[in-house]
Amino acid sequence: MYIQEISIDIKTKADKDELIDEFGLLMSFYRSSGQTQGRIESQYVENDKIVCLPFTLEKNSLDKKFNNFYVNRQTKKVEELCNSKLTFKTVGKSYDSYKTPCKCKKSDFYILITNYVTIESPLTCGTCNKSVPLYRLPEYYDFGYMPILSWETNYISCDSLQMNCEVGERWALNQMQEITSQLSKQGLGICRKIEELTSVPTYYYLHNYKKFKGDQLTRPCPSCNKKWDLKTQLHNHYDFKCDKCKIVSTISPNS
């Protein structure tokens, strides 16, 4: 993950609180366009300069060619209010060994997956198992990808509840591991839309923390009830894959 610096000099007497709000709105548009990762980034005012430090998957994720309508419109507004231009600089990497996301010319398939700690893209490539920047996809809705990010936020909220254990654990866990839950239905709908937009088969990751007696690999697909276990783990992680229902899963550690 790259750490970027977006800054702008304030060369007017505009109210700084207003400028901060407008700058924050710009950052939310960068998020909805898939160009930045995570929901919260460091943002501060130093003398007459606003500075923000967002994460991105690629060094050039903030390139203008990836901007959508809302990013461009808000950029113009912020620059006019400040009477100066935004400047961009790559500060570094989150860790030295970080490598670029998916570079496949054509992925064999995608997987919709996230968890409560990651800020990677919620879409991974089934070929290389790396993050797929959302801005590489055709626009999903209203110039951006908010429905995908909405599901991601919902999933992370459920995952946080089940990890914290004290409040809503059972409900949240069922949302993540039941194929008929509201969360799963939302995710499966997104998978079908991505597949429609890209012509790339898109699978939904179904969490699994159920108690099982006997050989887990004999359990059928929860949607079509057919055999779906893999002879060899996919990417050293996935144990189940149903090509009919487009879902993947893992063996439960709760045995």
C-alpha positions in Angstrom: 0.0 0.0 0.0 1.3 3.4 -0.9 1.0 6.5 1.4 0.2 9.6 -0.6 0.2 13.3 0.4 -2.4 15.5 -1.0 -2.1 19.2 -0.1 -3.2 22.6 -1.0 -2.0 26.1 0.0 -4.7 28.5 1.2 -4.2 31.8 -0.6 -7.5 33.4 0.3 -9.3 34.6 3.4 -11.9 31.9 3.1 -13.1 30.4 6.4 -10.8 27.5 7.2 -13.5 25.4 8.7 -15.4 25.6 5.4 -12.3 24.7 3.5 -11.7 21.7 5.8 -15.2 20.5 5.1 -14.9 20.9 1.4 -11.5 19.1 1.4 -13.0 16.3 3.4 -15.8 16.0 0.9 -13.2 15.7 -1.9 -11.5 12.9 0.0 -14.8 11.1 0.3 -15.2 11.3 -3.5 -11.7 9.9 -4.0 -12.9 7.0 -1.8 -16.1 6.4 -3.8 -14.2 6.5 -7.0 -12.1 3.6 -5.7 -8.8 5.7 -5.7 -8.1 5.7 -2.0 -8.3 2.8 0.5 -9.8 2.8 4.0 -12.4 5.2 5.4 -10.3 7.5 7.5 -7.0 9.2 6.6 -4.8 11.6 8.5 -5.9 15.2 7.6 -4.6 18.4 9.2 -4.0 22.1 8.7 -0.5 23.5 9.0 -0.2 27.3 8.9 -2.0 28.0 5.6 -1.9 24.5 4.1 -4.3 21.6 4.2 -2.6 18.2 4.1 -4.1 14.7 3.8 -2.3 11.3 3.8 -4.5 8.6 2.2 -3.6 5.1 1.3 -3.7 3.9 -2.3 -3.1 0.5 -4.0 -1.0 1.9 -6.8 1.5 4.7 -6.9 -0.6 6.4 -9.6 -4.0 5.7 -8.1 -4.6 9.5 -7.8 -3.9 10.2 -11.5 -6.5 12.4 -13.1 -7.3 9.6 -15.6 -9.0 7.7 -12.7 -11.0 10.7 -11.5 -14.7 10.6 -11.8 -17.2 13.5 -12.3 -17.5 14.2 -8.5 -13.7 14.2 -7.9 -13.2 16.6 -10.8 -16.0 18.9 -9.7 -14.9 19.0 -6.1 -11.3 19.5 -7.0 -12.3 22.6 -9.0 -14.3 23.9 -6.1 -11.5 23.4 -3.5 -8.9 25.0 -5.8 -11.1 28.0 -6.4 -11.8 28.5 -2.7 -8.1 28.3 -1.9 -6.9 30.1 -5.1 -4.2 27.5 -5.6 -3.8 24.0 -7.1 -3.8 20.6 -5.3 -0.3 19.0 -5.1 0.3 15.3 -4.9 3.3 13.4 -3.6 4.0 9.7 -2.9 5.4 9.6 0.7 6.3 5.9 0.7 4.9 2.4 1.3 3.1 1.0 4.3 5.9 -1.7 4.3 8.9 -2.1 2.1 7.9 -5.5 0.7 4.5 -4.2 -0.6 4.0 -5.2 -4.2 1.5 -3.8 -6.7 -2.1 -5.1 -6.9 -3.4 -7.3 -9.7 -1.8 -6.7 -13.1 -3.5 -9.5 -15.0 -4.7 -8.5 -18.5 -7.8 -10.7 -18.0 -8.6 -12.3 -14.7 -10.1 -15.8 -14.8 -12.5 -14.8 -12.1 -12.9 -12.3 -9.2 -13.7 -12.9 -5.5 -15.6 -10.4 -3.4 -14.0 -10.6 0.1 -13.0 -8.4 2.9 -12.5 -8.5 6.7 -12.5 -6.2 9.7 -8.8 -5.3 9.6 -7.9 -4.9 5.9 -8.0 -1.8 3.8 -7.3 -3.6 0.6 -9.8 -3.6 -2.2 -12.9 -5.8 -1.5 -12.3 -7.4 -4.9 -9.5 -9.9 -5.5 -8.3 -11.6 -8.6 -8.9 -15.3 -8.8 -5.8 -15.7 -11.0 -3.1 -13.9 -9.0 -4.9 -13.5 -5.6 -4.1 -9.8 -5.5 -6.3 -6.8 -4.9 -8.2 -5.4 -7.9 -8.4 -1.5 -7.8 -12.1 -0.7 -8.2 -11.3 2.1 -10.7 -10.1 -0.6 -13.1 -13.7 -1.7 -13.4 -16.4 0.0 -15.5 -18.3 2.5 -13.3 -20.7 0.6 -11.1 -23.2 3.3 -10.2 -23.4 7.1 -10.3 -19.8 7.5 -11.6 -18.4 5.3 -8.8 -18.5 2.2 -6.7 -20.5 3.1 -3.6 -22.7 0.0 -3.6 -19.6 -2.1 -3.4 -18.2 0.0 -0.7 -21.5 -0.1 1.2 -21.4 -3.9 1.2 -17.7 -3.7 2.3 -18.7 -1.4 5.3 -21.6 -3.7 6.2 -19.3 -6.7 6.2 -16.6 -5.1 8.2 -19.2 -4.0 10.8 -20.5 -7.6 11.1 -16.9 -9.0 11.3 -16.1 -6.4 14.0 -19.1 -7.4 16.0 -18.3 -11.1 15.8 -14.7 -10.5 16.7 -15.6 -8.3 19.7 -18.0 -11.0 20.9 -19.9 -9.0 23.5 -22.7 -7.5 21.3 -24.5 -9.0 18.4 -21.9 -11.7 17.9 -24.3 -14.5 16.8 -26.4 -12.3 14.5 -23.2 -10.9 12.8 -21.7 -14.3 12.4 -24.9 -15.6 10.8 -24.9 -12.6 8.4 -21.4 -13.6 7.3 -21.9 -17.3 6.9 -25.6 -17.9 5.9 -26.1 -17.8 2.2 -29.7 -16.4 2.7 -28.7 -13.5 5.0 -29.2 -9.9 4.0 -25.4 -9.4 3.9 -24.9 -12.4 1.6 -27.8 -11.4 -0.7 -26.3 -7.9 -1.0 -22.9 -9.3 -1.8 -24.2 -11.9 -4.3 -26.1 -9.1 -6.1 -22.9 -7.1 -6.4 -21.1 -10.1 -7.8 -23.7 -10.5 -10.5 -23.5 -6.8 -11.4 -19.7 -6.9 -11.6 -19.9 -10.0 -13.7 -22.4 -8.2 -16.0 -20.1 -5.2 -16.3 -16.8 -7.0 -16.8 -17.8 -10.4 -18.3 -15.5 -11.9 -15.6 -17.1 -14.6 -13.3 -17.4 -13.1 -9.8 -17.5 -15.3 -6.7 -18.8 -14.4 -3.2 -16.7 -15.5 -0.2 -18.9 -17.1 2.4 -17.4 -17.1 5.9 -17.5 -20.4 7.7 -17.3 -20.8 11.5 -19.9 -23.5 11.9 -19.5 -26.6 14.1 -19.3 -29.8 12.1 -19.1 -33.5 13.0 -17.1 -35.7 10.7 -15.4 -34.8 7.5 -16.1 -31.1 6.6 -15.2 -31.7 3.0 -18.3 -33.8 2.5 -20.6 -31.0 3.3 -22.4 -29.8 0.1 -22.8 -26.3 -1.3 -25.3 -24.4 0.9 -27.0 -23.0 -2.1 -27.4 -25.9 -4.6 -26.6 -28.8 -2.3 -24.0 -30.2 -4.8 -20.5 -31.3 -4.2 -18.1 -28.3 -4.1 -15.0 -29.3 -2.2 -11.6 -28.7 -4.0 -9.0 -31.4 -4.4 -6.3 -28.8 -3.9 -6.7 -25.6 -1.9 -7.2 -22.4 -4.1 -4.4 -19.9 -3.2 -3.6 -21.9 -0.1 -6.9 -20.6 1.4 -10.1 -21.6 -0.2 -11.3 -25.2 0.3 -14.7 -24.9 -1.4 -15.8 -23.5 -4.8 -19.1 -23.8 -6.5 -19.0 -22.8 -10.1 -22.8 -22.9 -10.4 -23.6 -20.7 -7.5 -20.4 -18.6 -7.7 -19.4 -18.9 -4.1 -16.2 -19.9 -2.3 -15.5 -20.8 1.3 -13.1 -22.4 3.7 -13.0 -25.2 6.2 -14.3 -24.1 9.6 -11.7 -23.8 12.4 -14.5 -24.4 14.8 -14.4 -28.2 14.8 
